[in-house]
Amino acid sequence: MPWQTGVWTNAPESISDGALGLSVTASAMSDAWSGPHNYWQATSENALVTELRPNQAMEVSFIADMTEQYDQAGIFLAVDETTWVKAGMELVNGQLRLTATVTRGQSDRSMCRVSDWNGRLVRVRAAWGDNTMAIYAAVDTEPFKLVRLFPMDEELALVAGPYVASPRRADFTTTFTDWRITGSELDES
């Protein structure tokens, strides 16, 4: 899907469309979070979004290159400023983690270590069908694995796309290599 298809939730510091894909430098101190930890509130993520409909999935791929605390990139889905999801890679306490944060007023985050994914091609997929959203992730050409499953009413208007954020610094850049919309085909394996 052409990068020009999307609109930014918040403009990033810089964008460069090159041979590998779209390199995006996060705006300084950007994030998406809504408590409860430290009651931190942020809606300054840099997400390139377009409409996602029921029975569709969005896939985002990028090169994981996180080097500082809370550097993050992945997929962002939003209904409004209080109902949104981010899923992808985040550096937490020196460890690269696969995270999924579901926010309905307050953020609920799950994560697991994937230290060997840094410097590799990461793919994140959000599949919407049967009033359910399924988040999958994979590295390189490995098969997708289910990360998180949660209710998502098909009557909602939803936008989705690649996102980058760095709440502790400026100059964090991620290269997104692809984004696409496909059929949802929910697979719980």
Backbone as a chain_set.jsonl record, in Angstrom:
{"seq": "MPWQTGVWTNAPESISDGALGLSVTASAMSDAWSGPHNYWQATSENALVTELRPNQAMEVSFIADMTEQYDQAGIFLAVDETTWVKAGMELVNGQLRLTATVTRGQSDRSMCRVSDWNGRLVRVRAAWGDNTMAIYAAVDTEPFKLVRLFPMDEELALVAGPYVASPRRADFTTTFTDWRITGSELDES", "coords": {"N": [[0.852, -1.165, 0.0], [0.633, 2.212, -0.819], [2.604, 4.654, 0.907], [1.538, 7.191, 1.008], [-1.125, 6.849, 1.354], [-1.907, 7.006, 3.971], [-2.582, 9.082, 6.926], [-1.011, 11.162, 9.339], [-1.209, 10.692, 12.855], [0.129, 12.282, 14.646], [2.594, 14.484, 13.603], [5.742, 13.186, 12.624], [9.245, 13.723, 13.498], [10.91, 13.562, 11.21], [10.717, 12.244, 7.831], [11.625, 9.832, 5.438], [11.513, 8.487, 2.319], [12.875, 5.725, 1.092], [15.03, 3.246, -0.531], [14.806, 0.927, 1.08], [12.402, 1.358, 2.35], [10.068, 3.283, 4.276], [11.595, 5.541, 6.246], [11.271, 6.688, 9.468], [11.602, 9.228, 11.772], [10.977, 9.519, 15.083], [9.026, 11.989, 16.78], [10.401, 14.026, 19.349], [10.237, 12.76, 22.655], [7.842, 11.315, 22.319], [4.858, 9.306, 22.675], [2.337, 6.768, 23.359], [0.17, 6.313, 25.811], [-1.789, 5.627, 28.712], [-1.841, 5.807, 31.785], [-2.092, 2.92, 33.98], [0.328, 2.954, 35.324], [2.438, 5.066, 36.976], [0.644, 7.018, 36.318], [0.959, 8.277, 33.902], [0.189, 10.097, 30.995], [-0.195, 10.129, 27.546], [-0.545, 11.084, 24.179], [0.974, 11.31, 21.886], [2.123, 9.776, 19.915], [3.612, 8.794, 16.767], [1.854, 7.918, 14.249], [0.98, 6.455, 11.197], [-1.922, 6.34, 9.684], [-4.798, 4.644, 8.288], [-8.121, 3.824, 7.174], [-9.463, 0.867, 8.628], [-11.392, -1.96, 8.124], [-14.032, -4.175, 9.341], [-13.386, -7.697, 9.054], [-10.993, -7.416, 7.822], [-7.399, -7.317, 7.763], [-4.459, -5.709, 8.967], [-1.099, -5.528, 8.092], [2.122, -4.777, 9.192], [5.504, -4.159, 8.582], [8.873, -3.871, 9.739], [12.252, -2.801, 10.443], [13.668, -3.829, 13.349], [15.284, -1.803, 15.578], [16.033, -0.914, 18.227], [17.523, 1.019, 20.724], [17.529, 2.528, 23.032], [15.927, 3.17, 26.216], [12.504, 2.515, 26.134], [12.244, 2.987, 23.363], [10.217, 2.418, 20.556], [8.231, 0.631, 18.124], [5.797, -0.362, 15.694], [2.485, -1.487, 15.177], [-0.418, 0.551, 15.126], [-3.677, 1.053, 16.295], [-6.721, 2.798, 16.273], [-9.682, 4.076, 17.757], [-10.532, 6.381, 19.001], [-9.184, 9.084, 21.047], [-9.156, 7.846, 23.53], [-9.528, 5.178, 23.183], [-7.637, 2.791, 21.955], [-4.973, 0.843, 20.443], [-1.671, -0.392, 20.656], [0.948, -2.265, 19.258], [3.91, -4.149, 19.1], [7.441, -3.771, 18.954], [9.438, -2.951, 21.797], [11.935, -1.403, 23.721], [12.724, -2.259, 26.923], [14.045, -1.732, 30.013], [16.593, -2.488, 29.08], [16.054, -4.777, 27.617], [14.752, -6.16, 24.65], [11.38, -6.221, 23.855], [8.353, -7.833, 22.937], [5.395, -6.258, 22.687], [1.981, -5.592, 23.591], [-0.46, -3.276, 23.87], [-3.557, -2.497, 25.087], [-5.94, -0.047, 25.162], [-8.577, 1.308, 26.838], [-9.651, 3.82, 28.013], [-7.841, 3.373, 30.286], [-4.505, 2.125, 29.968], [-3.597, -1.242, 29.254], [-1.095, -3.385, 29.377], [0.699, -6.052, 27.862], [3.592, -8.164, 27.698], [6.544, -9.801, 26.362], [9.885, -11.14, 26.402], [12.031, -10.789, 23.612], [14.728, -10.793, 22.8], [16.497, -11.556, 20.746], [15.415, -10.49, 18.437], [16.19, -7.942, 17.733], [17.494, -5.775, 15.247], [16.482, -7.208, 13.184], [13.981, -8.142, 10.68], [10.771, -7.393, 11.562], [7.412, -8.407, 11.754], [4.117, -7.35, 12.206], [0.733, -8.051, 12.795], [-2.658, -7.158, 12.653], [-5.742, -8.506, 12.966], [-9.136, -8.317, 12.215], [-12.222, -9.513, 12.985], [-15.435, -11.077, 13.478], [-16.216, -9.545, 15.715], [-13.86, -9.405, 17.12], [-10.432, -8.704, 17.787], [-7.328, -9.768, 16.714], [-3.954, -9.933, 17.484], [-0.917, -10.522, 15.957], [2.522, -11.579, 15.653], [5.747, -11.806, 14.075], [9.093, -12.777, 13.205], [11.463, -12.093, 10.681], [11.091, -14.554, 8.241], [9.594, -16.314, 9.671], [6.634, -18.084, 10.849], [3.565, -16.347, 11.743], [2.738, -15.663, 15.163], [0.253, -15.835, 17.66], [-0.326, -13.032, 19.649], [-2.049, -11.418, 21.183], [-5.505, -11.365, 21.999], [-8.626, -9.825, 21.817], [-11.843, -8.244, 22.539], [-13.418, -6.401, 19.877], [-15.659, -4.329, 18.766], [-17.497, -4.565, 15.801], [-18.948, -2.455, 14.865], [-17.585, -0.147, 15.268], [-15.697, 2.708, 14.12], [-12.576, 2.463, 12.78], [-9.09, 3.186, 12.628], [-5.846, 2.357, 11.362], [-2.307, 1.565, 11.351], [1.303, 1.834, 10.718], [3.45, 2.68, 13.498], [5.628, 4.795, 15.443], [7.509, 5.65, 18.325], [9.153, 7.441, 20.98], [9.563, 7.957, 24.096], [11.588, 8.952, 25.754], [13.587, 10.328, 24.434], [15.031, 12.146, 21.596], [15.537, 11.685, 18.055], [15.148, 8.92, 17.422], [14.932, 6.505, 15.0], [13.046, 4.503, 12.784], [12.78, 2.062, 10.221], [10.2, 1.368, 8.153], [9.224, -1.303, 6.219], [7.055, -2.259, 4.835], [3.489, -2.038, 4.496], [0.233, -3.319, 4.612], [-3.135, -4.18, 3.652], [-5.128, -6.968, 4.224], [-7.208, -9.944, 4.005], [-9.013, -10.949, 6.991], [-8.999, -13.569, 8.227], [-8.99, -15.056, 10.945], [-6.825, -16.771, 13.025], [-6.124, -18.801, 15.585], [-3.776, -20.04, 16.338]], "CA": [[0.0, 0.0, 0.0], [1.487, 3.411, -0.838], [2.691, 5.381, 2.175], [0.711, 8.391, 0.911], [-2.5, 6.475, 1.677], [-2.195, 7.301, 5.369], [-2.429, 10.407, 7.532], [-0.306, 11.062, 10.619], [-1.904, 11.109, 14.077], [1.007, 13.381, 15.061], [3.689, 14.522, 12.635], [7.052, 12.795, 13.141], [10.335, 14.689, 13.308], [11.269, 13.534, 9.791], [10.297, 11.099, 7.036], [12.416, 9.669, 4.226], [11.085, 7.315, 1.554], [14.073, 5.243, 0.412], [15.044, 1.924, -1.154], [14.343, -0.09, 2.025], [11.058, 1.662, 2.802], [9.829, 4.593, 4.869], [12.328, 5.773, 7.494], [10.532, 7.677, 10.248], [12.219, 9.644, 13.031], [9.927, 9.889, 16.028], [9.136, 13.296, 17.418], [11.011, 13.902, 20.681], [9.394, 12.473, 23.816], [6.531, 10.851, 21.852], [4.377, 8.047, 23.243], [0.905, 6.533, 23.522], [0.013, 5.652, 27.105], [-2.819, 6.227, 29.552], [-1.804, 5.169, 33.095], [-2.096, 3.33, 35.372], [1.689, 3.063, 35.849], [2.871, 6.46, 37.133], [-0.432, 7.887, 35.843], [1.464, 8.961, 32.72], [-0.775, 10.232, 29.905], [0.429, 10.626, 26.323], [-1.159, 10.775, 22.888], [1.874, 11.988, 20.957], [2.716, 8.791, 19.004], [3.651, 9.126, 15.342], [1.233, 6.783, 13.568], [0.495, 6.699, 9.844], [-3.124, 5.498, 9.741], [-5.851, 4.648, 7.289], [-9.276, 3.072, 7.64], [-9.469, -0.6, 8.65], [-12.786, -2.4, 8.235], [-14.212, -5.559, 9.795], [-12.975, -8.757, 8.131], [-9.718, -7.055, 7.212], [-6.223, -7.314, 8.639], [-3.365, -4.855, 8.533], [0.225, -6.033, 8.416], [3.175, -3.771, 9.168], [6.833, -4.738, 8.8], [9.893, -2.856, 10.001], [13.521, -3.285, 10.982], [13.775, -3.517, 14.781], [16.589, -1.213, 15.887], [15.809, -0.175, 19.45], [18.779, 1.114, 21.472], [17.368, 3.261, 24.287], [14.723, 2.877, 27.004], [11.168, 2.773, 25.591], [12.151, 3.085, 21.905], [9.15, 1.488, 20.168], [7.671, 0.687, 16.775], [4.875, -1.455, 15.425], [1.195, -1.158, 14.575], [-1.289, 1.357, 15.988], [-5.084, 1.033, 15.914], [-7.402, 3.785, 17.113], [-11.074, 4.469, 17.596], [-10.47, 7.789, 19.402], [-8.03, 9.329, 21.923], [-9.202, 7.025, 24.738], [-9.692, 3.773, 22.787], [-6.608, 2.522, 20.964], [-4.094, -0.311, 20.661], [-0.359, -0.381, 19.999], [1.595, -3.567, 19.41], [5.158, -4.223, 18.365], [8.672, -3.928, 19.72], [9.79, -1.865, 22.707], [13.082, -1.687, 24.574], [12.337, -2.016, 28.321], [15.102, -2.137, 30.942], [17.687, -3.121, 28.347], [15.598, -5.984, 26.926], [13.762, -5.959, 23.611], [10.153, -6.94, 24.206], [7.172, -7.814, 22.095], [4.364, -5.719, 23.576], [0.65, -5.268, 23.082], [-1.146, -2.414, 24.831], [-4.947, -2.223, 24.755], [-6.37, 1.077, 25.993], [-9.983, 1.726, 26.885], [-9.555, 4.704, 29.175], [-6.516, 3.115, 30.846], [-3.715, 1.173, 29.195], [-3.361, -2.583, 29.778], [0.013, -3.849, 28.525], [1.312, -7.367, 28.046], [4.861, -8.196, 26.978], [7.463, -10.916, 26.556], [11.214, -10.864, 25.862], [12.418, -11.312, 22.297], [16.015, -10.104, 22.65], [17.169, -11.879, 19.487], [14.724, -9.881, 17.308], [16.746, -6.634, 17.397], [18.251, -5.764, 14.007], [15.843, -8.115, 12.221], [12.697, -7.732, 10.135], [9.642, -7.766, 12.419], [6.095, -8.24, 11.132], [3.011, -7.326, 13.171], [-0.535, -8.165, 12.065], [-3.898, -6.988, 13.425], [-6.83, -9.105, 12.182], [-10.408, -7.931, 12.821], [-13.375, -10.27, 12.508], [-16.296, -11.669, 14.512], [-16.149, -8.664, 16.884], [-12.617, -9.738, 17.817], [-9.168, -8.285, 17.185], [-6.223, -10.668, 17.03], [-2.646, -9.363, 17.183], [0.087, -11.539, 15.681], [3.854, -11.056, 15.351], [6.717, -12.765, 13.552], [10.39, -12.204, 12.84], [11.955, -12.579, 9.394], [10.078, -15.319, 7.498], [8.925, -17.272, 10.556], [5.175, -17.922, 10.843], [2.974, -15.485, 12.765], [2.289, -16.244, 16.432], [-0.755, -15.02, 18.326], [0.2, -12.236, 20.758], [-3.134, -10.949, 22.035], [-6.847, -11.48, 21.453], [-9.513, -9.019, 22.654], [-13.05, -7.837, 21.819], [-13.427, -5.149, 19.133], [-16.976, -4.225, 18.15], [-17.412, -4.282, 14.366], [-19.672, -1.215, 14.559], [-16.686, 0.978, 15.489], [-14.864, 3.233, 13.032], [-11.219, 2.182, 13.237], [-7.956, 3.467, 11.742], [-4.684, 1.553, 11.755], [-1.113, 1.736, 10.542], [2.583, 1.76, 11.42], [3.711, 3.769, 14.44], [6.925, 4.882, 16.101], [7.5, 6.582, 19.454], [10.325, 7.387, 21.848], [9.215, 8.9, 25.165], [12.724, 9.422, 26.54], [14.645, 10.983, 23.656], [14.83, 12.533, 20.202], [16.403, 11.013, 17.072], [14.944, 7.49, 17.224], [14.431, 6.275, 13.643], [12.685, 3.145, 12.377], [12.46, 1.921, 8.802], [9.075, 0.497, 7.842], [9.472, -1.862, 4.896], [5.806, -2.579, 4.153], [2.204, -2.101, 5.208], [-0.764, -3.827, 3.677], [-4.422, -4.654, 4.158], [-5.46, -8.286, 3.69], [-8.358, -10.525, 4.669], [-8.742, -11.142, 8.424], [-8.707, -14.976, 8.535], [-8.549, -15.243, 12.317], [-6.188, -18.059, 13.283], [-5.721, -18.719, 16.987], [-2.634, -20.908, 16.633]], "C": [[0.905, 1.237, 0.0], [1.454, 4.15, 0.5], [1.773, 6.605, 2.167], [-0.753, 8.117, 1.229], [-2.887, 6.922, 3.082], [-2.074, 8.763, 5.735], [-1.796, 10.213, 8.908], [-1.201, 11.492, 11.779], [-1.181, 12.3, 14.689], [2.205, 13.337, 14.121], [5.001, 14.088, 13.282], [8.081, 13.895, 12.898], [10.763, 14.753, 11.847], [10.829, 12.218, 9.17], [11.175, 11.048, 5.795], [11.985, 8.378, 3.547], [12.266, 6.854, 0.705], [13.922, 3.849, -0.141], [14.514, 0.832, -0.226], [12.905, 0.124, 2.478], [10.987, 3.068, 3.361], [10.568, 4.694, 6.198], [11.666, 6.933, 8.218], [11.295, 7.959, 11.529], [11.124, 10.162, 13.932], [10.129, 11.307, 16.535], [9.648, 13.074, 18.844], [9.948, 13.696, 21.75], [7.974, 12.029, 23.428], [6.158, 9.519, 22.482], [2.863, 7.972, 23.127], [0.77, 5.723, 24.811], [-1.042, 6.381, 27.918], [-2.872, 5.523, 30.896], [-1.957, 3.677, 32.964], [-0.697, 3.526, 35.945], [2.138, 4.52, 35.831], [1.842, 7.47, 36.644], [-0.001, 8.759, 34.672], [0.386, 8.973, 31.646], [-0.052, 10.778, 28.688], [-0.368, 10.182, 25.112], [-0.335, 11.449, 21.789], [2.597, 11.025, 20.009], [2.712, 9.313, 17.576], [3.142, 7.907, 14.582], [0.68, 7.228, 12.218], [-0.708, 5.781, 9.636], [-4.048, 5.702, 8.546], [-6.977, 3.769, 7.814], [-9.03, 1.561, 7.57], [-10.905, -1.027, 8.916], [-12.863, -3.81, 8.819], [-13.891, -6.546, 8.675], [-11.763, -8.371, 7.293], [-8.621, -7.216, 8.259], [-5.234, -6.307, 8.08], [-2.072, -5.492, 8.993], [1.24, -4.913, 8.225], [4.498, -4.499, 9.372], [7.853, -3.615, 8.922], [11.157, -3.536, 10.501], [13.587, -2.861, 12.449], [15.188, -3.008, 15.057], [16.442, -0.312, 17.117], [17.089, -0.171, 20.279], [18.635, 1.809, 22.814], [16.008, 2.97, 24.909], [13.452, 3.413, 26.339], [11.131, 3.138, 24.114], [11.122, 2.048, 21.467], [8.676, 1.724, 18.75], [6.758, -0.515, 16.588], [3.637, -0.985, 14.709], [0.353, -0.419, 15.609], [-2.69, 1.295, 15.42], [-5.814, 2.009, 16.823], [-8.86, 3.952, 16.715], [-11.171, 5.962, 17.896], [-9.302, 7.942, 20.375], [-8.035, 8.485, 23.194], [-9.355, 5.537, 24.447], [-8.735, 3.488, 21.643], [-5.75, 1.327, 21.386], [-2.76, -0.011, 19.994], [0.276, -1.74, 20.268], [2.854, -3.576, 18.56], [6.331, -4.41, 19.3], [8.911, -2.703, 20.59], [10.979, -2.302, 23.549], [12.724, -1.279, 26.002], [13.423, -2.592, 29.221], [16.2, -2.954, 30.256], [17.312, -4.37, 27.585], [14.575, -5.622, 25.857], [12.551, -6.827, 23.931], [9.105, -6.777, 23.121], [6.035, -7.379, 23.004], [3.05, -5.548, 22.834], [-0.065, -4.496, 24.181], [-2.534, -2.115, 24.313], [-5.426, -1.142, 25.716], [-7.84, 1.363, 25.755], [-10.091, 2.594, 28.137], [-8.196, 4.584, 29.831], [-5.825, 2.025, 30.044], [-3.483, -0.123, 29.967], [-2.323, -3.215, 28.863], [0.437, -5.259, 28.892], [2.612, -7.368, 27.243], [5.627, -9.469, 27.277], [8.799, -10.56, 25.901], [11.421, -11.535, 24.521], [13.762, -10.667, 21.923], [16.687, -10.366, 21.317], [16.469, -11.29, 18.262], [15.339, -8.537, 16.906], [17.634, -6.748, 16.157], [17.641, -6.625, 12.913], [14.517, -7.534, 11.733], [11.582, -8.281, 11.025], [8.351, -7.473, 11.663], [5.033, -8.321, 12.22], [1.716, -7.262, 12.37], [-1.691, -7.989, 13.031], [-5.038, -7.458, 12.537], [-8.15, -8.899, 12.912], [-11.544, -8.715, 12.191], [-14.143, -10.86, 13.669], [-16.222, -10.884, 15.816], [-14.924, -8.937, 17.752], [-11.43, -9.177, 17.048], [-8.109, -9.265, 17.655], [-4.934, -9.997, 16.591], [-1.65, -10.513, 17.054], [1.429, -10.851, 15.465], [4.736, -12.192, 14.856], [8.01, -12.024, 13.27], [10.865, -12.887, 11.559], [10.844, -13.337, 8.668], [9.384, -16.372, 8.359], [7.418, -17.049, 10.526], [4.714, -16.982, 11.964], [2.581, -16.294, 13.989], [1.302, -15.287, 17.069], [-0.146, -14.342, 19.552], [-0.917, -11.858, 21.724], [-4.446, -11.039, 21.279], [-7.771, -10.697, 22.371], [-10.742, -8.61, 21.844], [-12.857, -6.504, 21.099], [-14.715, -5.123, 18.311], [-16.853, -3.815, 16.68], [-18.19, -3.042, 13.95], [-18.777, 0.014, 14.698], [-16.005, 1.421, 14.199], [-13.424, 3.165, 13.522], [-10.205, 2.598, 12.177], [-6.764, 2.677, 12.267], [-3.513, 1.857, 10.839], [0.155, 1.644, 11.362], [2.758, 2.939, 12.377], [5.131, 3.656, 14.984], [6.778, 5.887, 17.24], [8.778, 6.391, 20.267], [10.15, 8.396, 22.976], [10.38, 9.456, 25.967], [13.762, 10.206, 25.756], [14.138, 11.474, 22.298], [15.707, 11.626, 19.338], [16.275, 9.499, 16.999], [14.28, 7.288, 15.86], [14.176, 4.791, 13.414], [12.402, 3.151, 10.889], [11.345, 0.891, 8.644], [9.249, 0.016, 6.404], [8.192, -2.14, 4.119], [4.631, -2.343, 5.091], [1.151, -2.463, 4.19], [-2.043, -4.193, 4.408], [-4.735, -5.951, 3.444], [-6.791, -8.727, 4.312], [-8.02, -10.883, 6.104], [-8.365, -12.558, 8.802], [-8.136, -15.159, 9.945], [-8.042, -16.66, 12.516], [-5.621, -18.002, 14.683], [-4.547, -19.611, 17.336], [-1.456, -20.098, 17.104]], "O": [[1.865, 1.283, 0.769], [0.407, 4.254, 1.139], [1.283, 7.011, 3.221], [-1.541, 9.053, 1.359], [-4.058, 7.185, 3.353], [-1.544, 9.575, 4.977], [-2.033, 9.198, 9.563], [-1.87, 12.523, 11.707], [-1.818, 13.224, 15.195], [2.765, 12.269, 13.874], [5.343, 14.563, 14.366], [7.821, 14.866, 12.188], [10.958, 15.837, 11.296], [10.6, 11.224, 9.859], [11.445, 12.075, 5.172], [12.081, 7.3, 4.134], [12.621, 7.504, -0.279], [12.812, 3.322, -0.214], [13.843, -0.093, -0.685], [12.254, -0.813, 2.938], [11.758, 3.942, 2.964], [10.214, 4.016, 7.163], [11.514, 8.022, 7.663], [11.601, 7.04, 12.289], [10.427, 11.12, 13.598], [11.259, 11.767, 16.698], [9.357, 12.051, 19.463], [8.908, 14.354, 21.757], [7.015, 12.336, 24.136], [7.026, 8.701, 22.787], [2.193, 8.964, 22.84], [1.212, 4.576, 24.879], [-1.175, 7.602, 27.829], [-3.789, 4.747, 31.162], [-1.948, 3.199, 31.83], [-0.547, 4.204, 36.962], [2.206, 5.133, 34.765], [2.14, 8.661, 36.565], [-0.534, 9.851, 34.475], [-0.265, 7.954, 31.414], [0.639, 11.792, 28.787], [-0.812, 9.036, 25.034], [-0.882, 12.076, 20.882], [3.575, 11.409, 19.368], [1.904, 10.172, 17.221], [3.9, 6.978, 14.305], [-0.001, 8.249, 12.117], [-0.541, 4.579, 9.433], [-4.075, 6.752, 7.904], [-6.797, 3.048, 8.796], [-8.472, 1.048, 6.6], [-11.555, -0.513, 9.827], [-11.881, -4.552, 8.795], [-14.102, -6.257, 7.497], [-11.531, -8.914, 6.213], [-8.878, -7.246, 9.463], [-5.177, -6.079, 6.871], [-1.956, -5.941, 10.133], [1.215, -4.198, 7.223], [4.601, -5.364, 10.241], [7.723, -2.559, 8.303], [11.136, -4.692, 10.925], [13.565, -1.668, 12.754], [16.168, -3.707, 14.798], [16.695, 0.891, 17.055], [17.68, -1.225, 20.515], [19.523, 1.699, 23.658], [15.064, 2.578, 24.223], [13.346, 4.599, 26.027], [10.083, 3.566, 23.631], [11.145, 0.917, 21.952], [8.707, 2.842, 18.238], [6.923, -1.547, 17.238], [3.703, -0.197, 13.766], [0.4, -0.719, 16.802], [-2.888, 1.461, 14.216], [-5.552, 2.043, 18.026], [-9.222, 3.968, 15.538], [-11.801, 6.716, 17.155], [-8.504, 7.016, 20.516], [-7.014, 8.412, 23.878], [-9.317, 4.721, 25.367], [-8.979, 3.886, 20.504], [-5.802, 0.871, 22.528], [-2.717, 0.554, 18.902], [0.157, -2.291, 21.362], [2.862, -3.071, 17.437], [6.237, -5.112, 20.307], [8.632, -1.573, 20.191], [11.026, -3.433, 24.033], [12.455, -0.108, 26.27], [13.689, -3.793, 29.194], [16.667, -3.966, 30.78], [18.178, -4.978, 26.955], [13.639, -4.868, 26.12], [12.682, -8.013, 24.236], [8.992, -5.731, 22.482], [5.738, -8.054, 23.989], [3.018, -5.381, 21.615], [-0.251, -5.002, 25.287], [-2.69, -1.547, 23.232], [-5.331, -1.296, 26.934], [-8.279, 1.622, 24.634], [-10.565, 2.146, 29.181], [-7.467, 5.571, 29.93], [-6.468, 1.121, 29.511], [-3.209, -0.109, 31.168], [-2.619, -3.544, 27.714], [0.525, -5.616, 30.067], [2.729, -6.668, 26.237], [5.403, -10.13, 28.291], [8.839, -9.77, 24.957], [11.042, -12.688, 24.315], [13.898, -10.071, 20.854], [17.382, -9.492, 20.799], [16.89, -11.566, 17.139], [15.031, -8.037, 15.824], [18.422, -7.685, 16.027], [18.217, -6.76, 11.833], [14.0, -6.568, 12.294], [11.468, -9.492, 11.213], [8.212, -6.433, 11.02], [5.041, -9.232, 13.047], [1.612, -6.519, 11.394], [-1.709, -8.593, 14.103], [-5.281, -6.881, 11.477], [-8.281, -9.257, 14.083], [-11.798, -8.591, 10.993], [-13.573, -11.118, 14.728], [-16.173, -11.473, 16.896], [-14.949, -8.726, 18.965], [-11.419, -9.172, 15.817], [-8.003, -9.558, 18.846], [-4.828, -9.54, 15.452], [-1.555, -11.369, 17.934], [1.472, -9.667, 15.129], [4.514, -13.363, 15.163], [8.023, -10.803, 13.115], [10.693, -14.093, 11.377], [9.751, -12.797, 8.5], [8.665, -17.225, 7.838], [6.965, -15.948, 10.215], [5.379, -16.841, 12.99], [2.154, -17.444, 13.885], [1.488, -14.071, 17.026], [0.473, -14.998, 20.39], [-0.754, -11.963, 22.94], [-4.495, -10.818, 20.069], [-7.716, -10.876, 23.588], [-10.707, -8.622, 20.613], [-12.222, -5.59, 21.626], [-14.836, -5.809, 17.296], [-16.182, -2.834, 16.358], [-18.102, -2.619, 12.797], [-19.167, 1.107, 14.288], [-15.766, 0.614, 13.3], [-13.087, 3.74, 14.557], [-10.421, 2.393, 10.983], [-6.679, 2.368, 13.456], [-3.682, 2.335, 9.717], [0.101, 1.404, 12.568], [2.287, 4.046, 12.113], [5.742, 2.587, 14.987], [6.02, 6.851, 17.136], [9.397, 5.328, 20.245], [10.538, 9.556, 22.839], [10.181, 10.351, 26.789], [14.725, 10.703, 26.34], [12.991, 11.247, 21.915], [16.533, 10.88, 19.864], [17.212, 8.839, 16.552], [13.205, 7.828, 15.597], [14.978, 3.939, 13.796], [11.855, 4.115, 10.353], [11.515, -0.288, 8.954], [9.403, 0.82, 5.484], [8.22, -2.248, 2.894], [4.759, -2.435, 6.312], [1.165, -1.984, 3.056], [-2.042, -4.476, 5.606], [-4.627, -6.041, 2.221], [-7.419, -7.971, 5.053], [-6.85, -11.103, 6.416], [-7.478, -12.741, 9.636], [-6.937, -15.388, 10.109], [-8.738, -17.63, 12.215], [-4.71, -17.214, 14.94], [-4.335, -19.915, 18.51], [-0.4, -20.659, 17.401]]}, "num_chains": 1, "name": "protein.A"}
